[in-house]
Amino acid sequence: MSIADYPHRSGAHCGSASLRNLAAHYGWGLDEPLCFGLGAGIGFGYYEAGPASRTIMGRSSWLESGFFETLAIPFEEGDGENWEIAWEAVSARLADGTPVVLFADLYYLDYYGTDTHFGPHTLVCLGTEGDDVLLSDSEFESVQRLPIDRLRQQAWGSEHGFVGPLSNRWLAIDGERPSPDTSIESAARVAIARATKGMLTDGESGAWGTQGLEGIRRFARELPEWTGLDDASWSARFAYQNIERRGTGGGAFRRLYADFLAQLDFLDDSFADRTRAIADDWRALGETLRAASETPTTETFERAGEQAATIADHEEELFVDLREGLEND
């Protein structure tokens, strides 16, 4: 049982590339930056959990579901159910020819061969073949196979998610071949409003730690203290990876967001240009953190903190201007 001719392609980020492939499957004609932006994917989280003592993430927690909400596409979602109930729901949709988004831990996806827990990682289940599940994983050029028992016992319900255990979460379109029930412009306006609210509102109690600008400022303040962490080198290395290497599209997802903004006729081109400049700032910070991972000195972490503080200032100006631009348009 599998979905034939699914348009699997690799991409910059697991969430937005999976959405792009779904969009191609349903004929919506959306590229990856549009999927990322329409899901209000830009964000920031800073928390004391995950593979390192301190973890950062440059995207929002709601990207995948937010994409369907913004475009007014009916969808169903399951979360927190036991394996039997969750897999029964997924199997029923696969039998109807509906691809299902899953959220898993890379560590237990055998085809990765990684020794680092990383989840939730977004992929699309296309069906089963024998004892294997077939997965459209945007990190790879072709569809991957994983033993169903590996998904059941570990990958889908891993204890090692960034902000707590994974919980057999799935998401799927509701209906045979639904289409967006709003225009791209209207959806983009809603998505930008949601993104600016997420970045400009303090997120101390958010699911992904201290979020938005307050998260970046806390990150900046605490970076000089990272020298006191037992895993200072690994925390710095993992932060660098989450800025530049682990499926971010570069510059802590800011480059993807700039490419989204550049496609919107109702926005001045300067917004995309400013976002690309901020992505360059994130890349420079990533290089400082990479250096800190190799030589974790107070001086290097202090320099990283100064860079992060400057980024926070620039992002505040950007998102305030985006919000005001929408309100005055």
C-alpha positions in Angstrom: 0.0 0.0 0.0 1.6 3.2 -1.1 0.8 6.5 -2.9 2.1 6.3 -6.5 3.7 9.2 -8.3 4.1 11.3 -5.2 6.3 14.3 -6.2 9.1 13.7 -3.7 11.9 16.3 -3.9 14.6 17.3 -1.4 14.6 20.8 0.0 16.1 23.4 2.3 14.0 22.6 5.4 12.1 19.5 6.4 8.8 21.3 7.3 8.6 23.7 4.4 9.9 21.2 1.8 7.4 18.6 3.0 4.6 21.2 2.6 5.9 22.1 -0.9 5.8 18.5 -1.9 2.3 18.2 -0.6 1.3 21.3 -2.5 2.7 19.8 -5.7 0.8 16.6 -5.0 -2.5 18.5 -4.7 -1.7 20.9 -7.6 -1.5 24.1 -5.6 1.7 25.4 -7.3 3.6 26.8 -4.2 7.3 26.8 -3.9 9.2 26.2 -0.6 9.7 29.8 0.5 6.0 30.5 0.0 5.1 27.4 2.1 7.5 28.5 4.8 6.1 32.1 4.8 2.5 31.1 4.6 3.0 28.9 7.6 4.4 31.9 9.5 7.4 29.7 9.9 9.8 32.4 11.0 10.4 32.6 14.7 12.9 31.9 17.5 13.1 29.7 20.5 15.7 29.5 23.3 15.4 26.7 25.8 17.3 24.6 28.3 16.5 21.2 26.7 17.3 19.1 23.8 20.6 17.5 22.6 22.6 20.3 24.3 22.3 22.2 27.6 21.2 25.2 25.6 19.3 25.0 22.3 18.1 27.6 19.8 15.7 27.2 16.9 15.0 29.8 14.3 11.5 28.7 13.2 8.1 28.7 14.8 6.5 25.6 16.4 3.3 26.0 14.3 4.7 26.1 10.7 3.0 22.9 9.4 -0.5 23.4 10.9 -0.3 27.2 10.4 0.2 26.6 6.7 -3.2 24.9 6.3 -4.9 27.3 8.7 -3.7 30.4 6.8 -4.7 29.0 3.5 -8.1 27.8 4.9 -7.4 24.2 3.8 -9.3 21.6 5.9 -7.0 19.3 7.7 -7.0 16.8 10.6 -4.4 16.3 13.3 -3.7 13.7 15.9 -1.3 14.2 18.9 -0.8 12.3 22.2 -2.6 9.1 21.2 -1.0 5.7 21.8 0.5 3.8 18.9 -2.4 1.7 18.0 -4.9 4.6 17.8 -2.5 6.9 16.0 -1.3 4.3 13.5 -4.9 3.2 12.8 -5.8 6.8 11.9 -2.7 7.1 9.7 -3.3 3.8 8.0 -6.9 4.7 7.2 -5.8 7.9 5.4 -3.0 6.1 3.5 -5.6 3.5 2.3 -7.6 6.4 0.9 -4.5 7.8 -0.9 -3.9 10.6 1.5 -0.2 11.4 2.4 0.3 11.9 6.1 2.8 14.2 7.8 4.6 12.7 10.7 7.0 14.2 13.3 9.9 12.0 14.3 13.3 11.8 15.9 16.2 11.6 13.4 18.2 9.4 15.8 15.8 6.5 15.2 15.6 7.0 11.4 18.2 4.3 10.5 18.9 5.7 7.1 20.4 8.9 8.7 23.1 7.1 10.6 23.2 9.9 13.2 24.2 9.7 16.9 22.3 13.0 17.8 18.7 13.1 18.8 16.9 15.7 16.8 13.1 16.1 16.8 10.5 16.8 15.8 11.7 16.3 12.3 9.0 16.6 9.7 8.4 14.0 6.9 5.6 12.6 4.9 4.4 9.0 5.1 3.4 7.5 1.7 2.4 4.0 2.8 3.8 0.6 3.7 5.6 -2.1 1.8 6.0 -5.4 3.6 7.4 -4.6 7.1 8.6 -1.1 6.1 7.0 2.3 6.1 7.8 4.5 3.1 8.8 8.1 4.0 9.2 11.2 1.9 12.1 12.8 3.8 13.3 16.1 2.3 16.9 15.5 3.3 17.2 12.8 0.7 16.8 12.6 -3.1 14.6 9.5 -3.0 11.9 8.0 -0.8 13.3 6.2 2.2 12.3 3.0 3.9 12.1 2.3 7.7 10.9 -0.8 9.6 7.5 -0.1 11.0 8.6 -1.4 14.3 11.4 1.2 14.4 8.7 3.9 13.9 6.4 2.4 16.5 8.9 1.7 19.2 11.1 4.8 19.0 11.1 7.3 16.1 7.5 8.5 16.4 7.3 8.5 20.1 10.9 9.3 21.1 11.6 10.5 24.6 14.1 13.0 23.2 12.2 15.7 21.6 13.5 19.3 22.0 10.8 20.3 24.4 9.7 17.0 25.7 8.7 13.5 24.4 7.3 13.2 20.9 3.8 11.9 20.9 2.8 10.1 17.7 1.8 13.4 16.1 0.3 13.3 12.6 -1.4 15.8 10.2 -3.3 15.1 7.0 -5.5 16.9 4.5 -9.3 16.4 5.1 -11.1 15.7 1.9 -10.3 14.1 -1.5 -8.5 17.0 -3.2 -9.2 20.3 -1.3 -7.8 23.6 -2.4 -6.9 26.8 -0.6 -10.1 28.8 0.2 -8.3 32.2 0.1 -6.0 34.2 -2.1 -2.2 34.0 -1.7 -2.1 37.7 -0.9 -4.8 37.4 1.8 -3.1 34.4 3.3 0.3 36.1 3.2 -1.1 39.1 5.1 -2.5 36.8 7.8 0.7 34.8 8.0 2.9 37.9 8.3 0.6 39.3 11.1 1.0 36.0 12.9 4.8 36.0 12.5 5.2 39.5 13.7 3.0 38.8 16.7 5.1 35.8 17.5 8.3 37.7 17.3 7.3 40.8 19.1 5.3 39.2 21.9 7.3 37.8 24.9 7.1 34.1 25.0 8.3 33.1 28.4 5.7 30.4 28.7 5.8 29.2 25.1 6.1 25.5 24.2 9.5 26.2 22.6 11.1 28.0 25.6 11.7 31.8 25.6 10.4 32.8 22.2 10.6 35.6 19.7 12.7 38.7 20.3 12.8 38.1 24.0 14.3 34.7 23.3 17.1 36.2 21.1 17.8 38.8 23.8 18.0 36.2 26.5 20.3 34.1 24.2 22.5 37.2 23.8 22.7 37.9 27.5 23.5 34.4 28.5 26.0 33.5 25.8 29.0 34.8 27.9 27.9 32.4 30.6 28.0 29.4 28.4 31.7 28.9 29.3 30.4 27.5 32.6 28.3 24.7 30.9 29.6 21.2 31.1 29.0 20.9 27.4 30.0 24.4 26.3 31.7 23.2 23.1 28.7 21.1 22.1 26.2 23.7 22.9 28.0 26.2 20.7 28.4 23.7 18.0 24.8 22.7 18.0 23.7 26.3 18.0 25.9 26.9 14.9 24.4 23.9 13.2 20.9 25.1 14.0 21.7 28.5 12.4 23.4 27.2 9.2 23.4 23.5 8.7 20.5 21.5 10.1 17.9 22.3 7.4 17.5 26.0 8.0 18.0 27.3 4.5 20.8 29.4 5.9 20.9 32.3 8.3 18.6 30.7 10.9 15.7 30.4 8.4 15.9 34.1 7.6 17.0 33.5 4.0 13.9 31.3 3.4 11.8 34.1 4.8 13.5 36.7 2.7 12.7 34.7 -0.4 9.0 34.5 0.7 8.8 38.3 1.2 10.4 38.9 -2.2 7.4 37.2 -3.9 4.8 39.5 -2.4 3.8 42.4 -4.6 2.1 44.4 -1.8 5.4 44.7 0.1 8.3 47.0 -0.7 11.4 45.1 -1.9 13.4 46.6 1.1 11.8 44.1 3.5 13.3 41.1 1.6 16.6 43.0 1.4 16.7 43.7 5.1 15.8 40.1 5.9 18.7 38.9 3.8 21.0 41.2 5.6 19.8 39.8 8.9 20.4 36.3 7.5 24.0 37.3 6.8 24.3 38.5 10.4 23.1 35.2 11.6 25.6 33.4 9.4 28.4 35.5 10.9 27.2 34.7 14.4 27.1 31.0 13.4 30.8 31.3 12.5 31.6 32.8 15.8 29.8 30.0 17.6 31.6 27.4 15.5 34.9 29.0 16.6 33.7 29.0 20.2 32.9 25.2 19.9 36.6 24.7 18.9 38.0 27.1 21.5 35.4 27.9 24.1 36.9 31.1 25.5 35.0 33.9 27.4 36.1 36.4 24.7 34.6 34.3 21.9 31.3 33.8 23.7 31.2 37.5 24.6 31.6 38.4 20.9 28.8 36.0 20.0 26.6 37.7 22.6 27.3 41.1 21.1 26.4 39.8 17.6 23.2 38.3 18.9 22.2 41.5 20.6 22.7 43.4 17.4 20.6 40.9 15.5 17.8 41.3 18.1 17.8 45.1 17.5 17.7 44.6 13.7 14.9 42.0 13.9 12.8 44.2 16.2 13.0 47.1 13.7 12.1 44.7 10.8 9.1 43.1 12.4 7.8 46.4 13.8 8.0 47.9 10.3 6.3 44.8 8.8 3.5 45.1 11.3 3.1 48.8 10.6 3.3 48.2 6.9 0.3 45.8 7.1 -1.7 48.2 9.3 -1.1 51.2 7.0 -1.5 49.4 3.7 
